């Protein structure tokens, strides 16, 4: 797993994702035991939750993204899981 990523590397990742490339602040946060999770504060004022890992985990990220998109489309105010 990628531990201790510097602000420059996080900025490059954010830039690649179209989030801008100026990171004003970053900190490692909880959010998973498999992936490294970071909270980024961008110059644009946006706050970003970013999870990263090796390319071998791509299918896990794709499945999680699909699930999050489905939840975002939900019209219910609460989900029971």
mmCIF file as gemmi writes it, N, C-alpha and C atoms, coordinates in Angstrom:
data_model
loop_
_atom_site.group_PDB
_atom_site.id
_atom_site.type_symbol
_atom_site.label_atom_id
_atom_site.label_alt_id
_atom_site.label_comp_id
_atom_site.label_asym_id
_atom_site.label_entity_id
_atom_site.label_seq_id
_atom_site.pdbx_PDB_ins_code
_atom_site.Cartn_x
_atom_site.Cartn_y
_atom_site.Cartn_z
_atom_site.occupancy
_atom_site.B_iso_or_equiv
_atom_site.pdbx_formal_charge
_atom_site.auth_seq_id
_atom_site.auth_asym_id
_atom_site.pdbx_PDB_model_num
ATOM 1 N N . UNK Axp A 1 ? 0.846 -1.188 0 1 0 ? 1 A 1
ATOM 2 C CA . UNK Axp A 1 ? 0 0 0 1 0 ? 1 A 1
ATOM 3 C C . UNK Axp A 1 ? 0.88 1.236 0 1 0 ? 1 A 1
ATOM 4 N N . UNK Axp A 2 ? 0.386 2.322 -0.574 1 0 ? 2 A 1
ATOM 5 C CA . UNK Axp A 2 ? 1.14 3.565 -0.643 1 0 ? 2 A 1
ATOM 6 C C . UNK Axp A 2 ? 0.995 4.326 0.66 1 0 ? 2 A 1
ATOM 7 N N . UNK Axp A 3 ? 2.036 4.338 1.457 1 0 ? 3 A 1
ATOM 8 C CA . UNK Axp A 3 ? 2.004 5.033 2.745 1 0 ? 3 A 1
ATOM 9 C C . UNK Axp A 3 ? 2.713 6.37 2.629 1 0 ? 3 A 1
ATOM 10 N N . UNK Axp A 4 ? 2.292 7.332 3.415 1 0 ? 4 A 1
ATOM 11 C CA . UNK Axp A 4 ? 2.999 8.591 3.542 1 0 ? 4 A 1
ATOM 12 C C . UNK Axp A 4 ? 3.178 9.371 2.255 1 0 ? 4 A 1
ATOM 13 N N . UNK Axp A 5 ? 2.147 9.482 1.46 1 0 ? 5 A 1
ATOM 14 C CA . UNK Axp A 5 ? 2.258 10.241 0.214 1 0 ? 5 A 1
ATOM 15 C C . UNK Axp A 5 ? 2.421 11.721 0.526 1 0 ? 5 A 1
ATOM 16 N N . UNK Axp A 6 ? 3.304 12.37 -0.208 1 0 ? 6 A 1
ATOM 17 C CA . UNK Axp A 6 ? 3.516 13.796 -0.025 1 0 ? 6 A 1
ATOM 18 C C . UNK Axp A 6 ? 2.447 14.624 -0.69 1 0 ? 6 A 1
ATOM 19 N N . UNK Axp A 7 ? 2.403 15.885 -0.313 1 0 ? 7 A 1
ATOM 20 C CA . UNK Axp A 7 ? 1.408 16.808 -0.862 1 0 ? 7 A 1
ATOM 21 C C . UNK Axp A 7 ? 1.552 16.924 -2.379 1 0 ? 7 A 1
ATOM 22 N N . UNK Axp A 8 ? 2.786 16.87 -2.891 1 0 ? 8 A 1
ATOM 23 C CA . UNK Axp A 8 ? 3.011 16.979 -4.337 1 0 ? 8 A 1
ATOM 24 C C . UNK Axp A 8 ? 2.345 15.827 -5.081 1 0 ? 8 A 1
ATOM 25 N N . UNK Axp A 9 ? 2.489 14.606 -4.542 1 0 ? 9 A 1
ATOM 26 C CA . UNK Axp A 9 ? 1.897 13.433 -5.186 1 0 ? 9 A 1
ATOM 27 C C . UNK Axp A 9 ? 0.38 13.513 -5.114 1 0 ? 9 A 1
ATOM 28 N N . UNK Axp A 10 ? -0.169 13.908 -3.965 1 0 ? 10 A 1
ATOM 29 C CA . UNK Axp A 10 ? -1.619 14.055 -3.844 1 0 ? 10 A 1
ATOM 30 C C . UNK Axp A 10 ? -2.125 15.126 -4.808 1 0 ? 10 A 1
ATOM 31 N N . UNK Axp A 11 ? -1.38 16.213 -4.971 1 0 ? 11 A 1
ATOM 32 C CA . UNK Axp A 11 ? -1.769 17.275 -5.9 1 0 ? 11 A 1
ATOM 33 C C . UNK Axp A 11 ? -1.781 16.749 -7.333 1 0 ? 11 A 1
ATOM 34 N N . UNK Axp A 12 ? -0.802 15.933 -7.691 1 0 ? 12 A 1
ATOM 35 C CA . UNK Axp A 12 ? -0.776 15.364 -9.039 1 0 ? 12 A 1
ATOM 36 C C . UNK Axp A 12 ? -1.98 14.458 -9.27 1 0 ? 12 A 1
ATOM 37 N N . UNK Axp A 13 ? -2.318 13.644 -8.275 1 0 ? 13 A 1
ATOM 38 C CA . UNK Axp A 13 ? -3.488 12.774 -8.401 1 0 ? 13 A 1
ATOM 39 C C . UNK Axp A 13 ? -4.761 13.599 -8.535 1 0 ? 13 A 1
ATOM 40 N N . UNK Axp A 14 ? -4.901 14.639 -7.705 1 0 ? 14 A 1
ATOM 41 C CA . UNK Axp A 14 ? -6.086 15.499 -7.766 1 0 ? 14 A 1
ATOM 42 C C . UNK Axp A 14 ? -6.173 16.181 -9.124 1 0 ? 14 A 1
ATOM 43 N N . UNK Axp A 15 ? -5.04 16.634 -9.645 1 0 ? 15 A 1
ATOM 44 C CA . UNK Axp A 15 ? -5.025 17.272 -10.962 1 0 ? 15 A 1
ATOM 45 C C . UNK Axp A 15 ? -5.457 16.319 -12.053 1 0 ? 15 A 1
ATOM 46 N N . UNK Axp A 16 ? -5.003 15.084 -11.981 1 0 ? 16 A 1
ATOM 47 C CA . UNK Axp A 16 ? -5.387 14.069 -12.965 1 0 ? 16 A 1
ATOM 48 C C . UNK Axp A 16 ? -6.887 13.811 -12.942 1 0 ? 16 A 1
ATOM 49 N N . UNK Axp A 17 ? -7.507 13.985 -11.777 1 0 ? 17 A 1
ATOM 50 C CA . UNK Axp A 17 ? -8.945 13.747 -11.633 1 0 ? 17 A 1
ATOM 51 C C . UNK Axp A 17 ? -9.776 15 -11.929 1 0 ? 17 A 1
ATOM 52 N N . UNK Axp A 18 ? -9.107 16.086 -12.328 1 0 ? 18 A 1
ATOM 53 C CA . UNK Axp A 18 ? -9.819 17.311 -12.665 1 0 ? 18 A 1
ATOM 54 C C . UNK Axp A 18 ? -10.251 18.116 -11.456 1 0 ? 18 A 1
ATOM 55 N N . UNK Axp A 19 ? -9.594 17.916 -10.326 1 0 ? 19 A 1
ATOM 56 C CA . UNK Axp A 19 ? -9.965 18.609 -9.092 1 0 ? 19 A 1
ATOM 57 C C . UNK Axp A 19 ? -9.107 19.839 -8.836 1 0 ? 19 A 1
ATOM 58 N N . UNK Axp A 20 ? -8.262 20.198 -9.782 1 0 ? 20 A 1
ATOM 59 C CA . UNK Axp A 20 ? -7.282 21.261 -9.55 1 0 ? 20 A 1
ATOM 60 C C . UNK Axp A 20 ? -6.038 20.627 -8.964 1 0 ? 20 A 1
ATOM 61 N N . UNK Axp A 21 ? -4.96 21.37 -8.963 1 0 ? 21 A 1
ATOM 62 C CA . UNK Axp A 21 ? -3.725 20.746 -8.506 1 0 ? 21 A 1
ATOM 63 C C . UNK Axp A 21 ? -3.106 21.433 -7.297 1 0 ? 21 A 1
ATOM 64 N N . UNK Axp A 22 ? -3.756 22.457 -6.776 1 0 ? 22 A 1
ATOM 65 C CA . UNK Axp A 22 ? -3.186 23.124 -5.606 1 0 ? 22 A 1
ATOM 66 C C . UNK Axp A 22 ? -3.865 22.616 -4.338 1 0 ? 22 A 1
ATOM 67 N N . UNK Axp A 23 ? -3.137 21.807 -3.589 1 0 ? 23 A 1
ATOM 68 C CA . UNK Axp A 23 ? -3.626 21.261 -2.329 1 0 ? 23 A 1
ATOM 69 C C . UNK Axp A 23 ? -3.15 22.169 -1.205 1 0 ? 23 A 1
ATOM 70 N N . UNK Axp A 24 ? -4.088 22.773 -0.474 1 0 ? 24 A 1
ATOM 71 C CA . UNK Axp A 24 ? -3.717 23.644 0.636 1 0 ? 24 A 1
ATOM 72 C C . UNK Axp A 24 ? -3.429 22.846 1.895 1 0 ? 24 A 1
ATOM 73 N N . UNK Axp A 25 ? -4.081 21.712 2.028 1 0 ? 25 A 1
ATOM 74 C CA . UNK Axp A 25 ? -3.877 20.876 3.203 1 0 ? 25 A 1
ATOM 75 C C . UNK Axp A 25 ? -4.281 19.447 2.924 1 0 ? 25 A 1
ATOM 76 N N . UNK Axp A 26 ? -3.616 18.523 3.581 1 0 ? 26 A 1
ATOM 77 C CA . UNK Axp A 26 ? -3.97 17.118 3.433 1 0 ? 26 A 1
ATOM 78 C C . UNK Axp A 26 ? -3.681 16.398 4.736 1 0 ? 26 A 1
ATOM 79 N N . UNK Axp A 27 ? -4.505 15.397 5.012 1 0 ? 27 A 1
ATOM 80 C CA . UNK Axp A 27 ? -4.257 14.565 6.193 1 0 ? 27 A 1
ATOM 81 C C . UNK Axp A 27 ? -4.794 13.177 5.933 1 0 ? 27 A 1
ATOM 82 N N . UNK Axp A 28 ? -4.118 12.214 6.5 1 0 ? 28 A 1
ATOM 83 C CA . UNK Axp A 28 ? -4.556 10.821 6.397 1 0 ? 28 A 1
ATOM 84 C C . UNK Axp A 28 ? -5.761 10.649 7.307 1 0 ? 28 A 1
ATOM 85 N N . UNK Axp A 29 ? -6.79 9.983 6.821 1 0 ? 29 A 1
ATOM 86 C CA . UNK Axp A 29 ? -8.012 9.766 7.595 1 0 ? 29 A 1
ATOM 87 C C . UNK Axp A 29 ? -8.407 8.298 7.523 1 0 ? 29 A 1
ATOM 88 N N . UNK Axp A 30 ? -9.3 7.91 8.414 1 0 ? 30 A 1
ATOM 89 C CA . UNK Axp A 30 ? -9.865 6.575 8.352 1 0 ? 30 A 1
ATOM 90 C C . UNK Axp A 30 ? -10.824 6.498 7.181 1 0 ? 30 A 1
ATOM 91 N N . UNK Axp A 31 ? -11.142 5.33 6.766 1 0 ? 31 A 1
ATOM 92 C CA . UNK Axp A 31 ? -12.072 5.212 5.66 1 0 ? 31 A 1
ATOM 93 C C . UNK Axp A 31 ? -11.923 3.88 4.96 1 0 ? 31 A 1
ATOM 94 N N . UNK Axp A 32 ? -11.169 3.043 5.557 1 0 ? 32 A 1
ATOM 95 C CA . UNK Axp A 32 ? -11 1.732 4.961 1 0 ? 32 A 1
ATOM 96 C C . UNK Axp A 32 ? -9.734 1.079 5.483 1 0 ? 32 A 1
ATOM 97 N N . UNK Axp A 33 ? -9.783 -0.201 5.566 1 0 ? 33 A 1
ATOM 98 C CA . UNK Axp A 33 ? -8.606 -0.94 6.033 1 0 ? 33 A 1
ATOM 99 C C . UNK Axp A 33 ? -7.806 -1.48 4.851 1 0 ? 33 A 1
ATOM 100 N N . UNK Axp A 34 ? -8.33 -1.369 3.651 1 0 ? 34 A 1
ATOM 101 C CA . UNK Axp A 34 ? -7.648 -1.887 2.464 1 0 ? 34 A 1
ATOM 102 C C . UNK Axp A 34 ? -6.895 -0.769 1.747 1 0 ? 34 A 1
ATOM 103 N N . UNK Axp A 35 ? -7.501 0.397 1.645 1 0 ? 35 A 1
ATOM 104 C CA . UNK Axp A 35 ? -6.944 1.514 0.888 1 0 ? 35 A 1
ATOM 105 C C . UNK Axp A 35 ? -6.466 2.607 1.834 1 0 ? 35 A 1
ATOM 106 N N . UNK Axp A 36 ? -5.537 3.433 1.371 1 0 ? 36 A 1
ATOM 107 C CA . UNK Axp A 36 ? -5.131 4.63 2.105 1 0 ? 36 A 1
ATOM 108 C C . UNK Axp A 36 ? -6.146 5.721 1.791 1 0 ? 36 A 1
ATOM 109 N N . UNK Axp A 37 ? -6.618 6.439 2.802 1 0 ? 37 A 1
ATOM 110 C CA . UNK Axp A 37 ? -7.629 7.469 2.616 1 0 ? 37 A 1
ATOM 111 C C . UNK Axp A 37 ? -7.085 8.811 3.098 1 0 ? 37 A 1
ATOM 112 N N . UNK Axp A 38 ? -7.388 9.855 2.331 1 0 ? 38 A 1
ATOM 113 C CA . UNK Axp A 38 ? -6.905 11.197 2.633 1 0 ? 38 A 1
ATOM 114 C C . UNK Axp A 38 ? -8.035 12.204 2.517 1 0 ? 38 A 1
ATOM 115 N N . UNK Axp A 39 ? -7.972 13.244 3.342 1 0 ? 39 A 1
ATOM 116 C CA . UNK Axp A 39 ? -8.837 14.409 3.227 1 0 ? 39 A 1
ATOM 117 C C . UNK Axp A 39 ? -7.967 15.509 2.636 1 0 ? 39 A 1
ATOM 118 N N . UNK Axp A 40 ? -8.385 16.062 1.49 1 0 ? 40 A 1
ATOM 119 C CA . UNK Axp A 40 ? -7.645 17.133 0.833 1 0 ? 40 A 1
ATOM 120 C C . UNK Axp A 40 ? -8.463 18.411 0.876 1 0 ? 40 A 1
ATOM 121 N N . UNK Axp A 41 ? -7.818 19.513 1.171 1 0 ? 41 A 1
ATOM 122 C CA . UNK Axp A 41 ? -8.435 20.83 1.105 1 0 ? 41 A 1
ATOM 123 C C . UNK Axp A 41 ? -7.78 21.541 -0.075 1 0 ? 41 A 1
ATOM 124 N N . UNK Axp A 42 ? -8.594 21.826 -1.101 1 0 ? 42 A 1
ATOM 125 C CA . UNK Axp A 42 ? -8.082 22.378 -2.351 1 0 ? 42 A 1
ATOM 126 C C . UNK Axp A 42 ? -8.165 23.907 -2.357 1 0 ? 42 A 1
ATOM 127 N N . UNK Axp A 43 ? -7.319 24.55 -3.176 1 0 ? 43 A 1
ATOM 128 C CA . UNK Axp A 43 ? -7.323 26.01 -3.306 1 0 ? 43 A 1
ATOM 129 C C . UNK Axp A 43 ? -8.672 26.52 -3.801 1 0 ? 43 A 1
ATOM 130 N N . UNK Axp A 44 ? -9.399 25.695 -4.533 1 0 ? 44 A 1
ATOM 131 C CA . UNK Axp A 44 ? -10.722 26.081 -5.065 1 0 ? 44 A 1
ATOM 132 C C . UNK Axp A 44 ? -11.773 26.18 -3.965 1 0 ? 44 A 1
ATOM 133 N N . UNK Axp A 45 ? -11.429 25.698 -2.765 1 0 ? 45 A 1
ATOM 134 C CA . UNK Axp A 45 ? -12.4 25.657 -1.675 1 0 ? 45 A 1
ATOM 135 C C . UNK Axp A 45 ? -13.03 24.288 -1.517 1 0 ? 45 A 1
ATOM 136 N N . UNK Axp A 46 ? -12.837 23.423 -2.498 1 0 ? 46 A 1
ATOM 137 C CA . UNK Axp A 46 ? -13.373 22.069 -2.425 1 0 ? 46 A 1
ATOM 138 C C . UNK Axp A 46 ? -12.642 21.258 -1.365 1 0 ? 46 A 1
ATOM 139 N N . UNK Axp A 47 ? -13.369 20.348 -0.749 1 0 ? 47 A 1
ATOM 140 C CA . UNK Axp A 47 ? -12.773 19.37 0.143 1 0 ? 47 A 1
ATOM 141 C C . UNK Axp A 47 ? -13.003 18.012 -0.492 1 0 ? 47 A 1
ATOM 142 N N . UNK Axp A 48 ? -11.967 17.2 -0.528 1 0 ? 48 A 1
ATOM 143 C CA . UNK Axp A 48 ? -11.992 15.956 -1.271 1 0 ? 48 A 1
ATOM 144 C C . UNK Axp A 48 ? -11.608 14.801 -0.351 1 0 ? 48 A 1
ATOM 145 N N . UNK Axp A 49 ? -12.349 13.707 -0.445 1 0 ? 49 A 1
ATOM 146 C CA . UNK Axp A 49 ? -11.985 12.449 0.206 1 0 ? 49 A 1
ATOM 147 C C . UNK Axp A 49 ? -11.402 11.578 -0.885 1 0 ? 49 A 1
ATOM 148 N N . UNK Axp A 50 ? -10.131 11.205 -0.767 1 0 ? 50 A 1
ATOM 149 C CA . UNK Axp A 50 ? -9.46 10.425 -1.797 1 0 ? 50 A 1
ATOM 150 C C . UNK Axp A 50 ? -8.942 9.122 -1.208 1 0 ? 50 A 1
ATOM 151 N N . UNK Axp A 51 ? -9.294 8.033 -1.881 1 0 ? 51 A 1
ATOM 152 C CA . UNK Axp A 51 ? -8.77 6.715 -1.502 1 0 ? 51 A 1
ATOM 153 C C . UNK Axp A 51 ? -7.833 6.247 -2.593 1 0 ? 51 A 1
ATOM 154 N N . UNK Axp A 52 ? -6.698 5.709 -2.197 1 0 ? 52 A 1
ATOM 155 C CA . UNK Axp A 52 ? -5.726 5.26 -3.191 1 0 ? 52 A 1
ATOM 156 C C . UNK Axp A 52 ? -5.172 3.896 -2.805 1 0 ? 52 A 1
ATOM 157 N N . UNK Axp A 53 ? -4.683 3.203 -3.82 1 0 ? 53 A 1
ATOM 158 C CA . UNK Axp A 53 ? -4.036 1.911 -3.616 1 0 ? 53 A 1
ATOM 159 C C . UNK Axp A 53 ? -3.336 1.531 -4.918 1 0 ? 53 A 1
ATOM 160 N N . UNK Axp A 54 ? -2.785 0.358 -4.953 1 0 ? 54 A 1
ATOM 161 C CA . UNK Axp A 54 ? -2.096 -0.15 -6.127 1 0 ? 54 A 1
ATOM 162 C C . UNK Axp A 54 ? -3.097 -0.452 -7.241 1 0 ? 54 A 1
ATOM 163 N N . UNK Axp A 55 ? -2.619 -0.492 -8.488 1 0 ? 55 A 1
ATOM 164 C CA . UNK Axp A 55 ? -3.476 -0.746 -9.646 1 0 ? 55 A 1
ATOM 165 C C . UNK Axp A 55 ? -4.164 -2.114 -9.555 1 0 ? 55 A 1
ATOM 166 N N . UNK Axp A 56 ? -3.596 -3.049 -8.816 1 0 ? 56 A 1
ATOM 167 C CA . UNK Axp A 56 ? -4.21 -4.373 -8.659 1 0 ? 56 A 1
ATOM 168 C C . UNK Axp A 56 ? -5.586 -4.285 -7.989 1 0 ? 56 A 1
ATOM 169 N N . UNK Axp A 57 ? -5.874 -3.159 -7.332 1 0 ? 57 A 1
ATOM 170 C CA . UNK Axp A 57 ? -7.158 -2.975 -6.638 1 0 ? 57 A 1
ATOM 171 C C . UNK Axp A 57 ? -8.185 -2.236 -7.494 1 0 ? 57 A 1
ATOM 172 N N . UNK Axp A 58 ? -7.892 -2.041 -8.765 1 0 ? 58 A 1
ATOM 173 C CA . UNK Axp A 58 ? -8.769 -1.267 -9.645 1 0 ? 58 A 1
ATOM 174 C C . UNK Axp A 58 ? -10.202 -1.786 -9.665 1 0 ? 58 A 1
ATOM 175 N N . UNK Axp A 59 ? -10.382 -3.101 -9.755 1 0 ? 59 A 1
ATOM 176 C CA . UNK Axp A 59 ? -11.75 -3.646 -9.81 1 0 ? 59 A 1
ATOM 177 C C . UNK Axp A 59 ? -12.533 -3.34 -8.533 1 0 ? 59 A 1
ATOM 178 N N . UNK Axp A 60 ? -11.856 -3.34 -7.382 1 0 ? 60 A 1
ATOM 179 C CA . UNK Axp A 60 ? -12.546 -2.985 -6.13 1 0 ? 60 A 1
ATOM 180 C C . UNK Axp A 60 ? -13.025 -1.544 -6.18 1 0 ? 60 A 1
ATOM 181 N N . UNK Axp A 61 ? -12.164 -0.635 -6.665 1 0 ? 61 A 1
ATOM 182 C CA . UNK Axp A 61 ? -12.546 0.777 -6.769 1 0 ? 61 A 1
ATOM 183 C C . UNK Axp A 61 ? -13.706 0.951 -7.745 1 0 ? 61 A 1
ATOM 184 N N . UNK Axp A 62 ? -13.678 0.247 -8.862 1 0 ? 62 A 1
ATOM 185 C CA . UNK Axp A 62 ? -14.758 0.353 -9.846 1 0 ? 62 A 1
ATOM 186 C C . UNK Axp A 62 ? -16.081 -0.127 -9.269 1 0 ? 62 A 1
ATOM 187 N N . UNK Axp A 63 ? -16.053 -1.216 -8.526 1 0 ? 63 A 1
ATOM 188 C CA . UNK Axp A 63 ? -17.273 -1.734 -7.907 1 0 ? 63 A 1
ATOM 189 C C . UNK Axp A 63 ? -17.794 -0.767 -6.849 1 0 ? 63 A 1
ATOM 190 N N . UNK Axp A 64 ? -16.893 -0.217 -6.056 1 0 ? 64 A 1
ATOM 191 C CA . UNK Axp A 64 ? -17.308 0.75 -5.035 1 0 ? 64 A 1
ATOM 192 C C . UNK Axp A 64 ? -17.893 1.997 -5.683 1 0 ? 64 A 1
ATOM 193 N N . UNK Axp A 65 ? -17.274 2.489 -6.748 1 0 ? 65 A 1
ATOM 194 C CA . UNK Axp A 65 ? -17.779 3.671 -7.446 1 0 ? 65 A 1
ATOM 195 C C . UNK Axp A 65 ? -19.177 3.419 -8.007 1 0 ? 65 A 1
ATOM 196 N N . UNK Axp A 66 ? -19.398 2.231 -8.567 1 0 ? 66 A 1
ATOM 197 C CA . UNK Axp A 66 ? -20.72 1.89 -9.099 1 0 ? 66 A 1
ATOM 198 C C . UNK Axp A 66 ? -21.759 1.894 -7.983 1 0 ? 66 A 1
ATOM 199 N N . UNK Axp A 67 ? -21.423 1.339 -6.844 1 0 ? 67 A 1
ATOM 200 C CA . UNK Axp A 67 ? -22.335 1.324 -5.711 1 0 ? 67 A 1
ATOM 201 C C . UNK Axp A 67 ? -22.635 2.722 -5.192 1 0 ? 67 A 1
ATOM 202 N N . UNK Axp A 68 ? -21.626 3.576 -5.132 1 0 ? 68 A 1
ATOM 203 C CA . UNK Axp A 68 ? -21.829 4.957 -4.68 1 0 ? 68 A 1
ATOM 204 C C . UNK Axp A 68 ? -22.71 5.739 -5.653 1 0 ? 68 A 1
ATOM 205 N N . UNK Axp A 69 ? -22.523 5.493 -6.964 1 0 ? 69 A 1
ATOM 206 C CA . UNK Axp A 69 ? -23.384 6.162 -7.955 1 0 ? 69 A 1
ATOM 207 C C . UNK Axp A 69 ? -24.841 5.737 -7.774 1 0 ? 69 A 1
ATOM 208 N N . UNK Axp A 70 ? -25.075 4.456 -7.534 1 0 ? 70 A 1
ATOM 209 C CA . UNK Axp A 70 ? -26.441 3.977 -7.313 1 0 ? 70 A 1
ATOM 210 C C . UNK Axp A 70 ? -27.049 4.599 -6.058 1 0 ? 70 A 1
ATOM 211 N N . UNK Axp A 71 ? -26.262 4.7 -4.996 1 0 ? 71 A 1
ATOM 212 C CA . UNK Axp A 71 ? -26.763 5.326 -3.772 1 0 ? 71 A 1
ATOM 213 C C . UNK Axp A 71 ? -27.078 6.797 -4 1 0 ? 71 A 1
ATOM 214 N N . UNK Axp A 72 ? -26.265 7.49 -4.801 1 0 ? 72 A 1
ATOM 215 C CA . UNK Axp A 72 ? -26.501 8.906 -5.087 1 0 ? 72 A 1
ATOM 216 C C . UNK Axp A 72 ? -27.805 9.111 -5.857 1 0 ? 72 A 1
ATOM 217 N N . UNK Axp A 73 ? -28.208 8.121 -6.649 1 0 ? 73 A 1
ATOM 218 C CA . UNK Axp A 73 ? -29.45 8.211 -7.427 1 0 ? 73 A 1
ATOM 219 C C . UNK Axp A 73 ? -30.687 7.912 -6.58 1 0 ? 73 A 1
ATOM 220 N N . UNK Axp A 74 ? -30.488 7.373 -5.414 1 0 ? 74 A 1
ATOM 221 C CA . UNK Axp A 74 ? -31.598 6.973 -4.552 1 0 ? 74 A 1
ATOM 222 C C . UNK Axp A 74 ? -32.373 8.203 -4.086 1 0 ? 74 A 1
ATOM 223 N N . UNK Axp A 75 ? -33.691 8.119 -4.119 1 0 ? 75 A 1
ATOM 224 C CA . UNK Axp A 75 ? -34.528 9.245 -3.695 1 0 ? 75 A 1
ATOM 225 C C . UNK Axp A 75 ? -34.95 9.137 -2.229 1 0 ? 75 A 1
ATOM 226 N N . UNK Axp A 76 ? -34.581 8.044 -1.584 1 0 ? 76 A 1
ATOM 227 C CA . UNK Axp A 76 ? -34.923 7.877 -0.167 1 0 ? 76 A 1
ATOM 228 C C . UNK Axp A 76 ? -34.036 8.792 0.677 1 0 ? 76 A 1
ATOM 229 N N . UNK Axp A 77 ? -34.561 9.205 1.824 1 0 ? 77 A 1
ATOM 230 C CA . UNK Axp A 77 ? -33.762 10.048 2.711 1 0 ? 77 A 1
ATOM 231 C C . UNK Axp A 77 ? -32.893 9.212 3.635 1 0 ? 77 A 1
ATOM 232 N N . UNK Axp A 78 ? -33.145 7.919 3.713 1 0 ? 78 A 1
ATOM 233 C CA . UNK Axp A 78 ? -32.335 7.034 4.544 1 0 ? 78 A 1
ATOM 234 C C . UNK Axp A 78 ? -32.274 5.662 3.89 1 0 ? 78 A 1
ATOM 235 N N . UNK Axp A 79 ? -31.189 5.01 4.074 1 0 ? 79 A 1
ATOM 236 C CA . UNK Axp A 79 ? -31.033 3.657 3.548 1 0 ? 79 A 1
ATOM 237 C C . UNK Axp A 79 ? -30.916 2.694 4.719 1 0 ? 79 A 1
ATOM 238 N N . UNK Axp A 80 ? -31.566 1.576 4.618 1 0 ? 80 A 1
ATOM 239 C CA . UNK Axp A 80 ? -31.437 0.54 5.638 1 0 ? 80 A 1
ATOM 240 C C . UNK Axp A 80 ? -30.599 -0.572 5.049 1 0 ? 80 A 1
ATOM 241 N N . UNK Axp A 81 ? -29.487 -0.822 5.672 1 0 ? 81 A 1
ATOM 242 C CA . UNK Axp A 81 ? -28.562 -1.842 5.164 1 0 ? 81 A 1
ATOM 243 C C . UNK Axp A 81 ? -28.377 -2.922 6.204 1 0 ? 81 A 1
